[in-house]
């Protein structure tokens, strides 16, 4: 009935929807459609730019580079999705 490409695409879409639900939607209260669109936009940005993926060797799909530790540095947490998730980077200690 379906060709194999369509079946494979269904699997990918189901996994993406599951990740969005687990990582974003289940922990938030959606107020209206505009709010949901904003959450989904931030979630997809987080998914591609900040979240590491085992299938990519712990890299991000967007290709985030690994930052080197400065000689006198500290780790800074950058909140994502309203503080639900964080991205950590090295910064020079002042």
C-alpha positions, 0 to 999 in steps of 0.5 A, a space after each residue: 500500500 505504501 512505498 518504503 520511502 513513505 514508511 521511513 518518513 512516517 518513522 522519522 516524523 513520529 520520532 520528531 513529534 515524540 522528541 518535541 512532546 517529551 522535550 518541550 510540550 509536556 513541561 509547558 502550558 500552552 495558552 493559544 495557537 500563537 504561543 504554541 507556534 513560539 514554543 515550537 520555533 524555540 524547540 526546533 532551534 534547540 533541537 538543531 543548535 543545542 541538543 546533542 544526538 547520539 546518531 551524530 556522534 554527540 554532535 548537533 545537526 547545526 554543527 556547533 563547534 566545541 569551545 576550548 576551555 580558557 586558561 582562567 575560565 568558568 562554565 556559564 549556563 545559557 537557558 533555552 526554552 524558558 529555562 527548561 533546558 540549558 546550553 553550557 559554554 566556557 567564558 573568561 572569568 572576569 
